[in-house]
Amino acid sequence: MDIVLIILAAFASAVTGSIVIGNQLYRRKIKKNELNAVSKAALIMKEAELEAENIKKDRILDAKEKLLKMKVEFEEEANRKKNQIISNEQKIKQREAQLSKELEQVKKKETDLDEERRSLAQQHELVKKRKEELDKFNAQKVAVLEGISKLSADQARDQLVESMKEEATTKASSYIKDIMEEAKLTATKEAKKIVIETIQRTATEHAVENCVSIFNIESDDIKGKIIGREGRNIRALEAATGVEIIVDDTPEAIIISGFDPVRREIARLSLHRLVQDGRIHPARIEEIVAKTSKNIDDEIIEIGERTVIDLGIHGLAPELIKMVGRMRFRSSYGQNLLQHSREVANLCAIMAAELGLNVKQAKRAGLLHDIGKVWPEELEKPHAIVGMELAIKYKEHPIVCNAIGAHHDEIEMTNILSPIIQSCDAISGARPGARREVMEQYIKRLKELEQVGLSFEGVEKCYAIQAGRELRVIVDAEKATDERAGQLSFDISQKIEKDMQYPGQIKVTVIREMRSVAYAK
């Protein structure tokens, strides 16, 4: 037991000693770390001071460099300003010297002017004295003359003026009379010469149009196809084109009758295509007629363009070109309108060249002078006025517009070109056989007949056929019943009897056709 206690006591004292020794060692270690930290801090502070010193030196160097650079720039700017100021001063000195020189010149001129003024004043005084002396001398002479002639100066002057006036009037009248007679003789001779030379230099064919076209066929077997079963094909063709198709015993020919040349041409070309195709039935006929109408419109434009190119006319509005093409299918008193207008254009060009006028304007006015005749709308105005309004609308030259409007004396002529257009129009129409008055009246009567039919409500198309002996009216099936169609034929016939003058009788045929169309898809 005692031994155990002794051992425990010894162990306790050993442990206690170890603890004491451990504490001493820890304290020494802490002290050593503190010493190391202090030395490190001192070292860091020393390095920071050195680095700060280096940064300070760098900043001072940069500042010195910038200051030096700014100093150099300032000196350069100052030198530039100084040089500019010196240059400006030199310019100012030169300007001052120049102004001084000019001032001296001005002073010298003023001195010269003063001398001239003094000289003029002296001359004026001298002239004034001379004038006074002359007036006194003239007064003395007048007094002597009055004493001799027993007349005052005013009375003598009046008598002299009257005698000279009578003599001058007599001589002037005689001179004017001689000049007028010579001018009339010369003008008449020259005008005749120009007109004759113009007519001789213009050679034009004169084809008088009629109201029928001949369609030639290879054999008479085709006539049956054109007529169709129970006449359906020929009726469809007449209804679509507005002409009369005459199929008679004439060998290898079919006659197309109609007063409108455009309709006749559409019918002729449509027949040609149908015969070539071989499929002739109502639906195909309507399709071909529609295509042909479109082709005719294109051909009209092509004819107009070819005409203006042939005549050397440029810058014409497209609408006017189209109307020029329509002239090809229009006649005036039996004379083809396009041929007549081309002839007038050439005549005007020749006459204008002879007179030294603008040839291009003369050609332009000659071609367009009858443009009002092909205007599609029916207006209650002379065709010359309509043509002038169209020319103004499409911005033609005022001289050309006046020449168009004045060629039948509807308006006053304001330039020399207008009487030339009128003369050339008369020359073209006055040739033997060039025109037929009856044809123009006939076509006008047929147009009026169609207008009567179109004036009624529900009428879609109206065609005058058989030389005006029949009026074929096509009505809209949805707007007019069968009873209305019957009443319409009577009303149209009554209006024709009331408003128109015509030989024989006119048959009014009203056609009402109902169609139903559907497509299988």
Salt bridges, closest charged atoms under 4 A:
GLU77 OE2 - ARG80 NH2 2.48
GLU77 OE2 - LYS81 NZ 3.50
ASP114 OD1 - ARG117 NH1 2.71
ASP135 OD2 - LYS131 NZ 3.22
ASP154 OD1 - ARG157 NH1 2.78
GLU162 OE2 - LYS165 NZ 3.97
GLU167 OE2 - LYS171 NZ 3.32
ASP220 OD1 - LYS223 NZ 3.70
GLU238 OE1 - ARG472 NH1 2.60
ASP260 OD2 - ARG263 NE 3.65
GLU265 OE2 - ARG268 NH2 2.83
ASP277 OD2 - ARG279 NE 2.88
ASP277 OD2 - ARG284 NE 3.05
GLU286 OE2 - ARG515 NH2 2.25
GLU287 OE2 - ARG284 NH1 3.32
GLU287 OE2 - LYS291 NZ 3.35
ASP298 OD2 - LYS294 NZ 3.20
GLU302 OE2 - ARG306 NH1 3.53
ASP310 OD2 - ARG342 NH1 3.65
GLU343 OE2 - ARG431 NE 2.60
GLU354 OE2 - ARG201 NH1 3.06
ASP370 OD2 - HIS340 NE2 3.36
ASP370 OD2 - HIS369 NE2 3.14
ASP370 OD2 - LYS373 NZ 3.82
ASP370 OD1 - HIS383 NE2 3.03
ASP370 OD1 - HIS407 NE2 3.37
GLU389 OE2 - LYS381 NZ 2.85
GLU396 OE1 - ARG364 NE 2.52
ASP425 OD1 - HIS340 NE2 2.83
ASP425 OD1 - HIS369 NE2 3.23
ASP425 OD2 - HIS408 NE2 3.87
ASP425 OD1 - ARG435 NH2 3.94
GLU440 OE2 - ARG330 NH1 3.99
GLU450 OE2 - ARG263 NH1 2.50
GLU470 OE2 - ARG472 NH2 3.54
ASP482 OD1 - ARG512 NH1 2.85
ASP491 OD2 - ARG484 NH1 3.84
GLU513 OE1 - ARG515 NH2 3.49
